[in-house]
Amino acid sequence: MFSKLDSIEEKFNQLTKSLADPSIASDIDKYRKLAKEHAELKEIVDKYREYKEVEKGIKEAEEIIRDSSDSELRELAKEELKELKEKREKLIKELKILLLPKDPNDKKNVILEIRAGAGGDEASLFAQELFRMYSRYAEKKGWNVEVLSTSFSAIGGFKEIIASIQGKKVYSRLKYESGVHRVQRIPQTESGGRIHTSTVTVAILPEAEEIDVEIDPKDLRIETFGASGPGGQHVNRTYSAVRITHIPSGIVVSCQDEKSQHRNREKALRILRSRLLEKMRMEQEKEIAEARRNQVGTGERSEKIRTYNFPQGRVTDHRINLTLYKLENVLDGELDEIIDNLIAHFEAQRLESEITSVPA
């Protein structure tokens, strides 16, 4: 591991030197490429340098304990040594995780799909609240949200909403949000005081580019129809709505939000590409799971991953047994505490999986 870290640090130093070279700085494309590579290595190099400083501190403390005649100084060194050794163990674990192969989708934008599940109108209202939660989170992160498709319930909630979220490493932060989100509260649609349970499904798909998924036009059946909306709103008498069926997979995507047929077709193809990429990923994971039983999380969307309990002001993520009594904050987009814990949990699982899969 340390020889690999030494090589990474050496490469980082070479890149730092190259970026300071005026001849490279004048070549915008080359400079941009090297700067990107430099930025990708910085986190692991900084962590490795921190580890080396801790190792240096350990050796100095051990020397004091071994050689000093001052008993008080030796005791202080022993306390420091204990702290440094604990820090070293933590840094080694973090370095191992940083050396794991990166998810190629981590840097991608995402397609967010939210659908009302059990609970009828109440589920559609909560789907609307979840979309607001992710929109607020995106706003805090400086990401951009673009609505691609909507379907409303009779009372104005979302039966379904599909959006694109664009920004820096969006998929890496949101990929563990896929699953069934459960809400427990007195329904807004009822006057009675009974607590009901409703569900909403969330899917996070890495947004596919044309180079990721090649679609043969012969495999598409494209139909147009008149758009419609809640209460007669946004009804378009022209055939601007588009339905695209990918014949080999059977995947169907409809878009009607735009007045332009061309824009609806463009949005539908973006959704279709991302669903096809996700289908390929799931098939690949299934093959890996069959070959390797101890595979890390499948991301099956049938799993109930989180409960939002309004009477107790509680949010519980069932995968990591994390409970926060910050429901209002979470629904206002303060998701980092949950997401950071999820990332740490699944990366630790992946690290354990990598270790146990190495032949003895």
N, C-alpha and C positions, 0 to 999 in steps of 0.2 A: 504493500500500500504506500509506504513512504518513498520508495523509488519512483512510483507513479506521481506522487505529489511533488517530488523534486523536479521531475520532467515538466510538470505543469507550471511550476514556478519559474523554471528557466525559460519556458516559452513565453510566459507573461512578461518577463524582463526584456526579452527580445522584442516583443510587441511594443512595450513602453518606449524602447530605444528607437524603433522604427517610426512610431508616431511623432517623435521629436525631430525626425529627419525632414528638412525643408523640401526635398525632392518628392517625398511621399505626401507631404501636406498639400503640395500643389496639384496632386492627382486626386481629385475629389472621390471618384469611385473606389480607388484603392484605399484611400484613407478611411472611407466609410466602412469598407469591408474589415480592415484591420481594427478599427475602433469598436466594431460590433464584437469581434472575436475577443478583444481585450476586455470588454465589459462582461462578457460571458464567463471569463476566467477569474475576474476580480474577487467574487464572493469566496470561492474556494481558496484562492491564494491568501486573502486576508485572514481566513480561518486557520490556514496552515501556519502562517506567520505568528498568529496568536498562540497556536499550539507550541511552536518552537520557543516562544518567550516563556511559556509556562514550564517547559522542559528545562530551560536555563535556570529558572527560579528554583526548581526542584533540586537541581545539582548544587546550587549555591547553598540552599537550606541544609542539604545532606552534609556538605563540607563543614558548615558551622557546627552541626550536631556532632560530627566526628572529631573536629580539630579544636573547637573553642574550649577554653578553660572557664568561661563565664557561664555559670549554671542558668542565670536568668535569660541570657541570650540564647542558650540552647533550648530552653522551654518555649521561647517565642518562635524559634526556628521550627520546632516540632509542630506547633499550632499552624504555622504558615505552610509547612510541608503537607499536613493533612488536607488543608483547603486546596492547595495546588494539585494534589493527587486526585481529588474529587473533580476539580475543574478539567484536569487532563482526560479523565474517563469520559466526561461530557463532550469534550472537544473531539475525541476519537470517534465517538458515536456520530457526531454531526458531520465529521469528515467522511465517514463511511457512507452516510446518506448522500452527501454531495457528490460522491464518486459513482453512485448508482447511475445506470443508463437513464438519460432524460426521456420523458414522455415526448415524442415528436409533436404531439398536439398542444403542448403546454403554452406555446407562444401564440396560438391561434385565437381569433375572435370566436364567439359562440352564437349558436342559434338556441334561444331560450323558448321552450314550449311549455305552457301552463294550461292544464285542462281541469275543469270541474269534475269531481268524481261522485262518490256517494253523498247524498245530502241535498240534491236539487238546487233550488235558488240560493240556499245558504252556502252551498259549495261554490257557486258562481261568484257570490260576493266575496268569499275568502280568496278565490282565485284572483280577483281584482286587487285585494290587499297584498297578496304575495307579489303580484307584478309591481305594485308600488314599492314594496320592500326591496326588490332587486333593482328597480330604477333608482331608488335613493342610494343604494350601495354603489351602483355604477357612478352616480353623480359624485359621491365622496371620493371615488377612485380616479375621477377625471376621465371616465369612459363615456362613450356615446351609445345611446339606445335608439334603435330605429324599429318601429312597429312594422311587421311584414303582413300580418293577417289577424283579423279579429272575428269572433262570433259571440254575440251577446245573448244573455238570457232575457226572459220577458221583463224582469225588473231592472235590467241594466248592468248586471254583473257579467263576468266573462265566462261563457261556456268554454271558450278556447281563445288564447292569445299567443301569437308567435312573434318573436322579436329578434333582431340581431343586436348583439352587444360587442362594440369594437373598442379596443384599447390595448394596453400593454399587459401581456400574459393573462388575459381574461380567463381562458380555459383552465389554467393552472390553479386559479383561485376558486372557480365555480364548479369544477368537474364532480365534486362530491355532493352536489345539491340534487342530483337526479334521484327520484324516488317518490314515495307517497308521503305527503305532508298532511298531518291530521290536526283538525281544529276542534276544541271542546269549548262550547260556550252556549249561552242562551241565544237562540237564533234571532237575528235582526228582523227576520220575516215573521216572527211569532210574538204574541203578547204574553204568552205563558211563561212561567219561571223555570221550566225544565231545561237542563243542560243537554244539548245534542252533540253528537259527534259527526263531523263531515270530513270528507277527504278531497284533496287536490293533488294531481300528479304533476311533477316537474321533470322535464327532460332537458339536459344540457348537452348539446351536440357541438363538437368542434366545427366551425364553419368551413366547409370544403371549398377549395378553389378549383377552377377548371382543370388544373394540372393534377389535382388529387384524384378526381373522379372523371373518367372519360365516358360521356353518354352518347350513344349512337342515336341520332335523330330518328332512325327507323324504329327504335325501341319505345318511342313516345307516342301516346295518343293524346292530342290536345283538343279540348272542347271549349267553346265559349258559351256563356249564358248571361242572362240579365242579373245584375247585382241586386241584393236586397239588404235591408237593415232593420233594426228594432223600431217598431211603431211606424214603419214606412219611411224612416229617415234614410238618407243616402241612396235611395232607390234610383237605379240608373236604367233608363229605358233602352239604352244601347247595350249591345252584348259585350260589355267590357270585362266581366268576370271570366277567369280562366281556370279550367280544371285540367291538370296534367297527370296522366297515368303512365308509370314506368312499367311496361308490359312484362319484362322478365321477372321483376321482383313483386309486382302487384301493388307497389306503393302509389298512393293517390294524394296529390296536393292540390288544394284550391286556394285561389287568392281573388278577392273582390274589393279590397279597400280603396284601390286607386281608380280614378275615372278613366285612366288610360289602359287599354288592353295590353299594350306593349309593356307598361310598368308592372302590371299584374303578372304577366308571363315571366318577366325578369325575376320578380320576387319568388314566384313559385319554383323556378329553376334553382334558385339559391337554396331554398328549403329542401328540394328534392336531392340536390347534390350532397347536402349535409346528412340527410337521412340515409342515403346510400353509403356514405363514408362510415356512418355509425353502424350500419348493418354489416359492413366488411369487418369493422373492429370487433363487434360482438361475435361474429363467426370465428375470427382469429382467436379471441379469448376462450371460446368454447373448445377449440382444438387444443389450446394450451392447457386448459383445465382437465381435459381428458388424459393428456400426456403427463400432467403434473398435478397431483391431488392437492398439494398445499399452496395452490395459486392464491395470490392476494385478491381481495374484493372483486366480485364480478360486476358490481354496479347494477344488479337487476332492479328494474324499476318497480317490481311488485313488492319490494320490501317497504314496510312503514319505517321511514327513517327519522321522522321528527314529529313531536306533538307540541301544539301551541294551546296551552290551557289558560283561558281568559279569567275564570273565577280566581285562580291562584296567581295570575300574572307570571306564569311559568312557561319556559321553553325547554324541552328535553330532547336531546339528540340520542336516540336509542343505540346507535352503533358504538358510541364511546361513553355511554352512561354519563353524559354531561347535562347538568340541569342549571339553568340560569333564571333568576327571578327578575328578569329585565325584558318582559314581553314587549312593552311599548317601545323600548330602545331598539330591540331587534327588528320589530316591524317598521321602524323608521330607518332601517338600513344599517344598523350597527351590527354587522355580521362577523367582523374580524376575529372576535374571541372564539366563536364557534368554528369558523373556517381554519384558523391557525391550529386549533386542537385536532380537527379532522385531518389536516395535512400531516401533522406530527404522528398521528396514530397510523395512518395508512402507509407513510414512509417507513415507520418502524416495522410494520408488518412485511413490507416489501424487502427490507433489509434482512429480516429473519428468514424470509423465503429464499433470498439469494444465498444466504449462508448455508441453510439446510440442503439446498439443491447442489452444492459443490461436492463432487465425489470425494470420499475419504481417502 
